[in-house]
Amino acid sequence: MAAETGWSLNPQLAKDTTPVGDLALCRVVAMNAAGFPWLILVPRRDGAVEISDLGDEAHRLMDEIVAVGAGLKSVVRCDKLNVGAIGNVVPQLHVHVIARRFDDPLWPKPIWGVPLAPADAAEFAGFVAAVRSRLGL
């Protein structure tokens, strides 16, 4: 698949998230949802909708998911990571990595489709800064 040429972040993802930084393949963005530390990896490849669209780069996506998940878990000390590439609303390939705790208000249910309040602005900025530092972005 062609490199970043022609690639741009889907407008809905851009509207709903805050940039964290770029890894070798993916742009990492953060979703502001109180109580749910939530990162999204978006491969910077024009036209990628499915993981299989990445061809030989699919393994790099998995490596970055693992690295971001480990970084997120070390920052927030969660009990479980939820990882998903659903894409029913935003077709651009993107992978959610969400920190969950056994005592969060939705446990053990998924968070998809549930309205979530934003975190306190300073708290969210601190989270983004901690993730950037941990991931070296």
C-alpha positions as CSV (number, residue, x, y, z in Angstrom):
1,M,0.0,0.0,0.0
2,A,1.3,3.5,-0.8
3,A,2.8,5.5,2.1
4,E,1.1,8.5,3.6
5,T,0.6,10.3,0.3
6,G,-3.0,11.5,0.0
7,W,-3.8,10.4,3.5
8,S,-5.8,12.5,5.9
9,L,-7.6,11.8,9.1
10,N,-11.3,11.2,8.7
11,P,-13.2,14.4,9.6
12,Q,-15.3,12.7,12.3
13,L,-12.2,11.2,14.0
14,A,-10.5,14.7,13.8
15,K,-13.6,16.3,15.4
16,D,-14.0,13.7,18.1
17,T,-10.3,13.3,19.2
18,T,-7.2,15.0,20.3
19,P,-3.9,14.3,18.5
20,V,-1.3,12.4,20.6
21,G,1.4,11.8,18.0
22,D,2.6,9.6,15.1
23,L,4.2,6.2,15.3
24,A,5.9,4.6,12.2
25,L,2.5,3.6,10.7
26,C,-0.2,5.1,12.8
27,R,-1.4,8.4,14.0
28,V,-2.4,8.1,17.7
29,V,-5.3,10.2,18.9
30,A,-7.2,10.3,22.2
31,M,-10.9,10.2,22.8
32,N,-12.1,12.3,25.7
33,A,-14.4,10.1,27.8
34,A,-14.4,10.5,31.6
35,G,-13.4,7.3,33.3
36,F,-12.4,5.6,30.1
37,P,-8.8,6.2,29.0
38,W,-9.2,5.7,25.2
39,L,-6.7,5.8,22.4
40,I,-7.2,5.2,18.7
41,L,-4.6,4.2,16.2
42,V,-5.2,5.3,12.6
43,P,-2.8,3.8,10.0
44,R,-1.6,6.7,7.7
45,R,-2.5,4.8,4.5
46,D,-4.9,6.3,2.0
47,G,-7.9,4.2,1.4
48,A,-7.3,1.7,4.2
49,V,-10.6,0.4,5.4
50,E,-9.8,-3.2,6.6
51,I,-6.7,-4.5,8.3
52,S,-6.1,-6.7,5.2
53,D,-5.8,-3.4,3.2
54,L,-2.4,-2.9,4.8
55,G,-1.0,-6.0,3.1
56,D,2.6,-6.6,4.4
57,E,2.2,-3.7,6.9
58,A,-0.5,-5.4,8.9
59,H,2.1,-6.9,11.2
60,R,3.3,-3.3,12.0
61,L,-0.2,-2.4,13.0
62,M,-0.3,-5.2,15.4
63,D,3.1,-4.2,16.8
64,E,1.9,-0.7,17.3
65,I,-1.3,-1.9,19.0
66,V,0.7,-4.0,21.4
67,A,3.1,-1.0,22.2
68,V,0.3,1.5,22.6
69,G,-1.7,-1.0,24.8
70,A,1.3,-1.6,27.0
71,G,2.0,2.2,27.3
72,L,-1.7,2.9,28.1
73,K,-1.8,0.2,30.7
74,S,1.4,1.5,32.4
75,V,0.0,5.1,32.5
76,V,-3.5,4.3,33.9
77,R,-2.9,0.9,35.6
78,C,-6.1,-0.6,34.2
79,D,-7.4,-4.2,34.7
80,K,-8.2,-4.9,31.0
81,L,-7.6,-3.5,27.6
82,N,-10.4,-3.5,25.0
83,V,-9.1,-3.5,21.5
84,G,-11.4,-3.2,18.5
85,A,-11.5,-2.2,14.8
86,I,-15.2,-1.9,14.1
87,G,-15.5,0.9,11.5
88,N,-19.3,0.9,11.2
89,V,-19.6,4.6,11.7
90,V,-16.2,5.8,10.4
91,P,-15.0,3.6,7.5
92,Q,-11.4,4.7,7.7
93,L,-9.3,1.9,9.3
94,H,-8.8,2.8,13.0
95,V,-8.3,0.6,16.1
96,H,-9.6,1.5,19.5
97,V,-7.5,0.7,22.6
98,I,-9.5,1.4,25.7
99,A,-8.5,0.9,29.3
100,R,-11.1,-0.7,31.4
101,R,-11.4,-1.3,35.2
102,F,-13.4,-3.9,36.9
103,D,-15.1,-1.1,38.9
104,D,-15.9,1.2,35.9
105,P,-19.6,2.1,35.6
106,L,-20.1,0.0,32.5
107,W,-18.1,-3.1,33.4
108,P,-18.3,-5.8,32.0
109,K,-20.4,-4.3,29.1
110,P,-18.9,-2.7,26.0
111,I,-18.8,1.1,25.8
112,W,-20.0,1.3,22.2
113,G,-23.1,3.4,21.7
114,V,-23.2,4.6,25.3
115,P,-23.1,8.4,25.7
116,L,-20.0,9.3,27.7
117,A,-19.3,12.6,29.4
118,P,-15.9,14.3,28.7
119,A,-13.3,14.3,31.4
120,D,-12.2,17.4,33.2
121,A,-10.0,19.4,30.7
122,A,-6.9,19.5,33.0
123,E,-7.3,15.8,33.7
124,F,-7.6,14.9,30.0
125,A,-4.6,17.1,29.1
126,G,-2.6,15.4,31.8
127,F,-3.6,12.0,30.3
128,V,-2.6,13.0,26.8
129,A,0.8,14.4,28.1
130,A,1.5,11.2,30.1
131,V,0.7,9.0,27.0
132,R,2.9,11.1,24.8
133,S,5.8,10.8,27.3
134,R,5.3,7.1,27.8
135,L,5.2,6.4,24.0
136,G,8.0,8.9,23.2
137,L,5.8,11.0,21.0
